[in-house]
Amino acid sequence: MSRVQTRRIQDKLDYYYRAVKAIILNRQNPVTGLIPASVAVTTHGDYRDAWVRDNVYSIMAVYGLALAYRKIDDDDGRAYELEHSVIKLMRGLLFSMMRQAQKWKFSNTHKISWILSMPNIIPILVM
């Protein structure tokens, strides 16, 4: 790949990095690593709760960008930053689910195939 092509790809990735940083990563909680569904508190309700599905879908954009930076062998530290944002969010999801485990009632009828069929848990188990 020529230097011109590499520079063009780098410029596109930088554009996406700025967008991801402004839209997703600036909203990531520094303690838990989770991303709220919204930052709005309106008369209709408080939408700052974090949902598993929304967090997984949002962080996949960050993870894809980290892989792209790693592929072009980025030395600015952006791949490292993005990867660790993904790790922080996945750990936050795991910890929040572990804290809520006592709310789940498991019996002999709940088999591992039933748990794996749940759409909100599958991405966490795969990662």
N, C-alpha and C positions, 0 to 999 in steps of 0.2 A: 504494500500500500504506500502510495506516495505521501510526502509531507503535506501537500495541499489537501488531499483527501482526509488525512488524519486530522488536520487542523479544522476542516469542515465538520467532521464528526465530533470533534471536541467542542466546537462552538454550539452544535445542536444539543449535545449532552449538557453543556453549561446552561443553555436556555431551559431545558427540562429540570435541571437541578434547582434553578431559581424558582421555577413554578412549584416544584414539589416542596421546597423549603418554605415558600410562602403559604401554600395551601394546606399541606399536611403536617410537616415537622414543627412549624411554629405553634401548632395547637396540641402537640404531644405533651402530656403531663410530665414534668421533669422527675417526679417521684415514682409514679406508677408506670410510666411509659405508655399509658393508654391514650387514645385519641377520642375526644367526646363526639357524639353524634352531631352536635351543633354547639355553638357557643352562645346560643340565644336563650334568654330567659324572658318569656313574654307572658301576657295575660292568659294564654292558653296552656302554659306549663313550662317546666324547666327541662330543657332538652340537652343538658350537659352530661347525661349518663353515657357511658361507653358501652356499645353493643359489640359482641364478639364478631358477628358477621361484618359489620362496618369496619372494625379494626383490621380484620384479616384482609378484606378487599383493599383498604387504603394502603396498608403496609406492603402489599404486593407490588404496587407502583414503585415504592421506595426500593424494594428488593431488586426489581428488574433494572432500575437505574444503577444500583450498586454493581450488579453483574455486568452491565454495559461498561461502567468505568473500569472494572477489573479487567475486562477483555481488552481494552485499549491500553492497559497498563498505566493507569493514572497514578501520578506521584504527588498530587496535590493533597492527598488525604481524604478526598471526597468519598471514595469507595469505602474506606475504613469508617468514616462518619456515618454513612448510610447503612452499612452492615450492622453497626452497633445500635443504630436507632431501631432496626428490625429486631435485633436480639432483645433490646429493652422492652419493646412492645410484647413480644412473645412471652417473655418472662412475666410481664405484668398480667397477661391473660392467664397464664398458668397459675400464678399466685391467687388471682381473684377467683378462679374456678376452684382452687383448693380450699379457699376460705368459705366457699358456698357449698362444699361437698356435703355438709351435714344436713342441708335442706333437701337433698335428694334421698328418696326412699328406695333402696334396692331390695329386691327379694330374689327368690330362686328363679322367678320367671324372667328376670332381666339377664339376658345372656350378652356376651361380648359382641355378638353380631347385632344386637339391638342397639348397643351403645355406639358402635361404629357407623350405624345407619343414620345417626343424628347429624344433620348438616352443619351445626355450629361447632361440633367437636372434631370432625374429620380433618380440617386444615391444621389444627393444633397437633394432632397425632402424627400427621404426615411430616410436619416441619420437625 
